[in-house]
């Protein structure tokens, strides 16, 4: 019996939505906890599966009180962590942008910064075609590229041999 409980716990940890759907189909407890209500458990399966599991486990006909709320809070923390990880992984997808990231330039999202706003003081004077031709130098013909110079490979530096103790200049 302990093995079955461990397998159920592992199933709820790995695939909570699948296990909740199986509980809805095959469990008598589902009808005791939720009655004929369909909307609340369905929203729980979609958005807060761990909280829904904890609610089903701690629910009693007398109500939820005391330390039971701790378990429901733990389920809510698990769900919030799940959604936070989902959002963070979504931001790491190449090319993912959001409207707020594009406006604020938030880190993590690939977006182009908004164009700078031009003011009267920062706007350069507009040049007319005649004035532009007078100030623009004539384009020079492209120069031919010089062939690359051949570079000789560096000579290997050979350290001088040290004379051995028995050999050396002898004077007579």
Beta strands, then each sheet from edge to edge (+ up, - down):
end
